[in-house]
């Protein structure tokens, strides 16, 4: 077992029901130290050390908190075998075996900019957590159509995440290709003296910007504008108006009369806004406005 240099406890807390307890230490332990700490704790539990409570005669002479009334309070020293001696006013078990087990989470948290918080659970909470974790692994293995071994489950999830990331990348590229196509269509309409309407429920600002960049400087000298909107009905979404300055200002005035809860701003050839919640009739009205 290790000596855990630099891992003196500097703080601790008891978690409420459903939460983990924690101890704060000056640095983050290595994965090997984390495993070693858990093994060491459970070894001491199995050694069934006695837990005793004493009220030493000289306790009132020792250093105590300033707000502690030495004349009325009883100082209690809790001893875990010869392992640890500390003052405490709480209730305690009679022996370490009653703790059952301790599970140390590999999750850590930085506190006070420099200390590391280690999370752990013990006793019935640890037993319940272990049971729930085993059930969760079994459910995941069934969903992944793989064995119950944790390493196999993690490997399958990693492959699934990689495949999902690749699909998202392809989807993004297809959406940008579509944006270029919509930009070319809008450009042709503008050059023909008409307005253009572009809408994608799954669109984003990246999609909108690609449409705008595709249209480019073809708006110069055109009387029309391209209105680009994104977002599903009953959800928030962006809207951009792009064209000659005077045409954009006129279109935005009409849009503000159609769409409720729209905020935005801009200058020159581009105006950009956000709708807090799209309504179907507003979408239809904007599409009709762009067809004029």
C-alpha positions in Angstrom: 0.0 0.0 0.0 1.1 3.5 -0.8 1.9 6.3 1.7 -0.2 8.9 -0.2 2.3 11.8 0.1 0.6 15.2 -0.2 -2.9 13.8 0.3 -3.7 15.0 3.7 -7.4 15.7 4.2 -8.1 19.5 4.1 -11.9 19.3 4.1 -14.8 16.9 4.0 -18.6 16.7 3.6 -21.4 14.2 4.1 -23.7 14.0 1.1 -27.4 14.0 1.5 -29.5 11.1 0.4 -28.7 10.2 -3.2 -25.4 12.2 -3.2 -21.9 11.0 -2.5 -19.7 12.1 0.4 -16.4 13.8 -0.3 -13.0 14.6 1.1 -10.8 17.4 -0.2 -7.0 16.8 -0.6 -4.2 19.2 -1.8 -3.7 17.5 -5.2 -5.4 15.0 -7.6 -4.4 11.4 -6.9 -3.2 9.3 -9.8 -5.4 6.4 -11.0 -3.1 4.0 -9.2 -3.4 5.9 -6.0 -7.2 6.0 -6.3 -7.3 2.2 -6.6 -4.8 1.9 -3.7 -6.8 4.2 -1.5 -10.0 2.2 -2.0 -8.2 -1.1 -1.4 -6.6 0.2 1.7 -9.9 1.5 3.1 -11.7 -1.7 2.5 -8.9 -3.7 4.0 -9.2 -1.6 7.2 -12.9 -2.2 7.2 -12.3 -6.0 7.1 -9.8 -5.8 9.9 -12.8 -4.8 12.1 -11.1 -2.1 14.1 -12.9 -1.0 17.3 -14.4 2.5 17.3 -14.4 4.0 20.7 -15.5 7.3 22.3 -13.6 8.9 25.2 -13.8 12.2 27.1 -10.3 12.9 28.2 -9.7 15.0 31.3 -7.3 17.4 29.7 -9.5 18.0 26.6 -10.5 21.5 27.8 -6.8 22.5 27.8 -6.4 21.6 24.1 -7.0 24.0 21.2 -10.8 24.3 20.5 -12.8 26.5 18.1 -13.4 30.0 19.4 -17.2 29.6 19.5 -17.0 26.4 21.5 -18.2 26.8 25.1 -15.7 24.8 27.1 -17.6 25.2 30.3 -20.8 23.6 29.0 -19.7 21.3 26.2 -18.4 17.8 26.4 -15.3 17.1 24.3 -15.4 13.7 22.8 -12.4 12.0 21.1 -13.3 9.3 18.6 -10.7 6.6 18.0 -10.6 4.1 15.2 -8.3 1.5 16.6 -4.8 3.1 16.6 -5.5 4.4 13.1 -7.1 7.7 13.8 -8.1 9.9 16.8 -10.3 13.0 16.3 -12.8 15.1 18.2 -16.4 14.7 16.9 -19.9 15.3 18.2 -21.6 12.9 15.8 -22.9 9.3 16.3 -20.6 6.4 15.3 -20.5 2.7 14.6 -19.0 0.3 17.1 -16.5 -1.2 14.7 -15.3 -0.7 11.1 -16.8 -3.9 9.8 -20.2 -2.2 10.2 -19.2 0.2 7.4 -19.4 -2.8 5.0 -17.5 -1.3 2.1 -16.3 2.0 0.6 -16.5 2.8 -3.1 -14.3 5.7 -4.4 -15.5 7.4 -7.5 -13.1 8.1 -10.3 -14.8 11.5 -10.7 -13.0 14.4 -9.1 -13.6 18.1 -8.8 -11.2 21.1 -8.4 -12.2 23.2 -5.4 -10.7 26.5 -4.2 -8.6 26.7 -7.3 -6.0 24.1 -6.1 -7.5 21.4 -4.0 -9.0 18.2 -5.4 -12.4 16.8 -4.2 -12.7 13.0 -4.0 -16.2 11.5 -4.0 -17.0 8.3 -2.2 -19.9 6.3 -0.8 -20.1 3.7 1.9 -22.3 1.1 3.6 -25.9 0.6 2.3 -25.5 3.4 -0.2 -22.5 1.7 -1.7 -24.3 -1.6 -1.9 -27.3 0.1 -3.6 -25.0 2.0 -6.0 -23.2 -1.3 -6.9 -26.5 -3.0 -7.5 -27.8 -0.2 -9.7 -24.5 0.0 -11.6 -24.6 -3.8 -12.4 -28.2 -3.5 -13.6 -27.3 -0.5 -15.7 -24.3 -2.4 -17.3 -26.6 -5.3 -18.1 -29.2 -3.0 -19.7 -26.4 -1.3 -21.8 -25.0 -4.6 -22.9 -28.4 -5.7 -24.1 -28.9 -2.5 -26.0 -25.4 -2.8 -27.5 -25.8 -6.5 -28.2 -22.5 -7.3 -26.5 -21.2 -9.1 -23.4 -21.5 -7.9 -19.8 -17.8 -7.3 -19.3 -17.2 -3.6 -18.6 -14.2 -3.4 -21.1 -16.3 -4.9 -23.9 -19.2 -2.5 -23.1 -16.9 0.6 -23.1 -15.3 -0.6 -26.4 -18.7 -0.9 -28.1 -19.9 2.5 -26.8 -16.7 4.1 -28.1 -17.3 2.5 -31.6 -20.9 3.8 -31.4 -19.7 7.3 -30.5 -17.1 7.3 -33.3 -19.8 6.2 -35.8 -22.2 8.9 -34.5 -19.5 11.6 -34.8 -18.8 10.5 -38.4 -22.6 10.6 -39.2 -22.9 14.1 -37.7 -19.9 15.2 -39.8 -21.5 13.8 -43.0 -24.8 15.4 -42.1 -23.1 18.8 -41.6 -21.4 18.5 -44.9 -24.7 17.6 -46.6 -26.4 20.5 -45.0 -23.7 22.9 -46.2 -24.0 21.5 -49.7 -27.8 22.1 -49.5 -27.0 25.7 -48.3 -24.9 26.3 -51.4 -27.7 24.9 -53.6 -30.2 27.2 -51.8 -27.8 30.1 -52.2 -27.5 29.5 -55.9 -31.3 29.4 -56.2 -31.7 32.6 -54.2 -29.1 34.3 -56.3 -30.9 33.4 -59.5 -34.2 34.8 -58.1 -32.5 38.1 -57.0 -30.9 38.6 -60.3 -34.3 38.1 -61.9 -35.7 41.0 -59.8 -37.5 38.8 -57.2 -37.2 38.0 -53.5 -36.1 34.6 -52.2 -37.3 32.5 -49.3 -35.0 29.9 -47.7 -36.1 27.9 -44.7 -34.7 24.8 -42.9 -36.2 23.6 -39.6 -32.8 22.0 -38.8 -30.8 24.9 -40.0 -28.2 26.8 -38.0 -26.3 30.0 -38.3 -23.6 28.1 -40.2 -26.3 27.1 -42.7 -27.5 30.7 -43.0 -24.0 32.1 -43.3 -23.3 29.6 -46.1 -26.4 30.7 -48.0 -25.4 34.4 -47.6 -21.8 33.8 -48.7 -23.1 31.9 -51.8 -25.4 34.8 -52.7 -22.4 37.1 -52.1 -22.2 40.4 -54.0 -25.0 39.4 -56.4 -27.4 41.4 -54.3 -25.7 44.6 -55.5 -28.1 46.5 -57.7 -31.0 44.0 -57.0 -34.4 45.2 -55.8 -35.2 42.0 -53.9 -33.9 40.4 -50.7 -33.3 36.9 -49.5 -35.1 36.0 -46.3 -33.4 33.0 -44.5 -35.1 31.4 -41.5 -34.4 28.3 -39.4 -36.0 26.5 -36.5 -39.0 24.3 -35.9 -42.5 25.6 -35.3 -43.1 26.3 -31.6 -39.4 26.6 -31.0 -36.9 29.5 -31.2 -34.9 30.2 -34.4 -32.9 32.8 -36.3 -33.9 34.8 -39.3 -31.6 36.8 -41.6 -32.5 39.3 -44.3 -29.9 40.0 -46.9 -29.9 42.4 -49.9 -29.4 46.0 -50.8 -29.7 48.3 -47.8 -32.9 50.0 -48.7 -34.6 46.8 -49.7 -33.5 45.1 -46.4 -34.8 48.0 -44.3 -38.2 47.8 -46.1 -38.4 44.0 -45.7 -37.5 44.2 -42.0 -40.2 46.7 -41.3 -42.8 44.3 -42.9 -41.3 41.3 -41.0 -41.6 43.0 -37.7 -45.3 43.6 -38.5 -45.7 39.8 -39.2 -43.6 38.0 -36.6 -44.3 38.4 -32.9 -41.4 38.3 -30.3 -38.7 39.0 -32.8 -35.5 40.9 -31.8 -32.5 41.8 -33.8 -30.4 44.4 -35.5 -28.0 45.1 -38.3 -26.8 47.6 -40.8 -26.1 47.7 -44.5 -26.9 44.6 -46.5 -27.6 42.3 -43.6 -30.1 42.3 -40.8 -30.1 39.4 -38.3 -32.8 38.5 -35.7 -34.1 35.8 -33.4 -37.6 34.6 -32.9 -38.4 33.3 -29.4 -41.1 31.0 -30.8 -42.0 30.4 -34.4 -45.7 30.2 -35.3 -46.8 28.3 -38.4 -48.8 31.3 -39.7 -45.8 33.5 -39.4 -43.7 31.1 -41.5 -46.4 31.1 -44.2 -46.7 34.9 -44.1 -42.9 35.3 -44.5 -42.9 32.9 -47.3 -45.7 34.8 -49.0 -43.8 38.1 -48.4 -40.7 36.7 -50.1 -42.8 35.6 -53.1 -43.9 39.2 -53.8 
